[in-house]
Amino acid sequence: MTAAAGEEVAAEPVAPRAAFAARNRRRWALFGGIAASVAVIDQLSKLWIDSNFQQLILGAAPGTPNAPSEVFGDWVRIAKSYNHGGIFGLLGDSAPILGLASLVVIAVIIYYQWRQGIQSPLLTLTLGLLLGGALGNLVDRLNHGYVIDFVDMGIGTTRWYTFNVADASISIAIVLLVVLSIFGDRIPGGIPAEPARTA
């Protein structure tokens, strides 16, 4: 039937499923975009470092090619090293095992995004950072058998583990995951107290 003349036709409400699908597409685009950006920046930074700096030799005299290069004084330096272990050089010479573990971790991240990421843009961002970091280091392990680390931070002889962009992304994601697990729905974009309805 058609509406009578002069009668206002109410706009048809957007179907809940269509709204959910649109939101889901946006979250996946955010997730994939962040992961890809982190992985690309990580790989480009490592390519530049590997092409322009010599591998660090402990005890090398300052100013020589194998000594750390200062960026912000002694606080932040470039000290290229080849890490055959895990993040921050942990777990020793175990790159092949860590490469396989990375594939499992990547699958878990994608599954968790599929299950929970739709509920929270902050969780989607966090999982994107985590995936990008995992992909960045996995590419190194597949191409070289090791990960290129180069950021050296500390004061004097007290130094943090040498790391890279992927490691930094993973570390930030872990902090965000802890924040989300503690505060949940009490922060903007956090995880709702109850799962969002899909229909």
C-alpha positions in Angstrom: 0.0 0.0 0.0 1.1 3.6 -0.6 1.0 6.4 1.9 -1.9 8.8 1.7 -1.2 12.2 0.2 0.5 14.5 2.7 1.2 11.7 5.0 4.8 11.5 6.2 6.5 8.2 5.5 8.7 7.0 8.4 12.2 6.1 7.5 12.9 2.4 7.7 15.2 1.6 10.6 18.6 0.1 9.8 18.4 -3.7 10.3 20.5 -4.8 13.4 22.3 -7.3 11.3 23.3 -4.8 8.7 24.5 -2.4 11.4 26.5 -5.2 13.0 28.1 -6.1 9.7 29.1 -2.5 9.0 30.7 -2.2 12.4 32.4 -5.5 12.0 33.9 -4.4 8.6 35.2 -1.2 10.2 36.8 -3.1 13.1 38.5 -5.5 10.7 39.7 -2.6 8.6 41.2 -1.0 11.7 42.7 -4.3 12.8 44.3 -5.0 9.5 45.4 -1.4 8.8 47.2 -1.1 12.2 48.8 -4.6 11.8 50.0 -3.8 8.3 51.3 -0.4 9.2 53.3 -1.7 12.2 54.8 -4.5 10.1 55.8 -2.2 7.2 57.3 0.4 9.5 59.2 -2.3 11.3 60.6 -3.9 8.2 61.5 -0.5 6.6 63.3 0.6 9.8 65.2 -2.7 10.0 66.2 -2.5 6.3 67.5 1.0 6.8 69.4 0.1 9.9 70.9 -3.0 8.4 72.1 -1.1 5.3 73.6 1.8 7.2 75.0 0.5 10.5 77.6 -2.1 11.4 76.7 -4.9 13.9 77.5 -3.9 17.5 80.7 -5.3 19.0 80.8 -5.0 22.8 83.7 -2.9 23.9 84.2 -1.2 20.6 85.7 2.2 21.0 83.2 5.1 20.8 83.1 6.6 17.3 84.1 3.4 15.6 81.6 1.7 13.1 80.9 -1.2 15.6 80.1 1.1 18.5 76.6 2.4 19.4 75.6 5.6 17.6 74.1 8.2 19.9 70.6 9.5 19.0 69.6 11.4 22.2 73.0 11.4 23.9 73.7 8.3 25.9 70.0 7.8 26.7 68.9 6.5 23.2 71.4 4.9 20.9 71.4 2.7 17.7 73.2 -0.5 18.5 72.5 -3.1 15.7 72.4 -6.7 16.8 71.1 -10.0 15.4 68.8 -11.6 17.9 68.4 -15.4 17.5 66.1 -15.6 20.5 62.8 -14.1 21.6 61.6 -10.5 22.3 64.4 -8.5 24.0 66.8 -11.4 23.3 65.1 -13.8 25.7 65.1 -17.6 25.3 68.5 -17.8 23.7 69.2 -19.3 20.2 65.7 -20.6 19.4 64.6 -18.7 16.3 63.1 -21.8 14.5 61.0 -22.7 17.4 60.0 -19.1 18.0 59.0 -18.8 14.3 56.6 -21.7 14.7 55.3 -20.3 17.9 54.7 -17.0 16.1 52.4 -18.7 13.6 50.4 -20.1 16.5 50.3 -16.7 18.2 49.2 -15.0 15.0 46.3 -17.5 14.6 45.2 -16.9 18.2 45.3 -13.1 17.7 43.1 -13.3 14.6 40.7 -15.7 16.3 40.4 -13.4 19.3 39.7 -10.5 17.1 37.0 -12.5 15.4 35.5 -13.5 18.7 35.9 -10.3 20.8 37.3 -7.4 18.7 33.9 -6.4 17.4 32.9 -5.3 20.9 35.7 -2.8 21.5 37.7 -0.5 19.2 40.4 -0.2 21.8 40.7 -4.0 21.9 40.9 -4.0 18.1 43.6 -1.4 18.1 45.5 -3.5 20.8 45.2 -6.7 18.8 46.3 -4.9 15.6 49.5 -3.7 17.4 50.1 -7.2 18.7 49.6 -8.8 15.2 51.8 -6.2 13.5 54.6 -6.8 16.0 54.3 -10.6 15.6 54.4 -10.3 11.8 57.3 -8.0 11.8 59.5 -10.3 13.8 58.2 -13.4 12.0 59.3 -11.9 8.6 62.8 -11.5 10.0 63.0 -15.1 11.3 61.8 -16.4 8.0 64.2 -14.3 5.9 67.3 -14.3 8.1 66.9 -16.8 10.9 67.2 -14.0 13.4 65.6 -10.7 14.3 67.3 -7.3 13.8 67.3 -5.2 17.0 68.7 -1.7 17.1 67.2 0.6 19.8 69.4 0.8 22.8 68.1 2.8 25.8 69.5 3.4 29.3 71.7 5.5 31.4 75.4 4.9 31.4 76.1 1.2 31.8 72.5 0.5 32.9 70.8 -0.4 29.7 67.5 -1.9 28.7 67.3 -4.9 26.3 67.9 -3.8 22.7 64.7 -3.9 20.7 63.0 -2.9 17.5 59.6 -1.4 16.3 57.9 -4.8 16.4 59.0 -5.4 20.0 57.8 -1.9 21.0 54.4 -2.5 19.4 54.1 -5.9 21.2 55.0 -4.3 24.5 52.5 -1.4 24.1 49.8 -4.0 23.2 50.6 -6.1 26.3 50.2 -3.0 28.5 46.9 -2.1 26.8 45.7 -5.7 27.3 46.4 -5.5 31.0 44.6 -2.1 31.2 41.6 -3.6 29.4 41.5 -6.7 31.6 41.5 -4.5 34.8 39.3 -1.6 33.8 37.1 -3.2 31.1 34.1 -1.1 30.4 35.2 1.8 32.6 37.3 3.4 29.9 36.2 4.8 26.5 36.3 2.1 23.8 36.8 -0.6 26.4 35.3 -4.1 26.5 31.6 -4.0 27.4 30.5 -5.6 30.7 28.2 -7.9 28.7 28.8 -9.2 25.2 27.2 -7.1 22.5 24.0 -8.6 20.9 24.4 -9.5 17.3 20.7 -9.5 16.4 
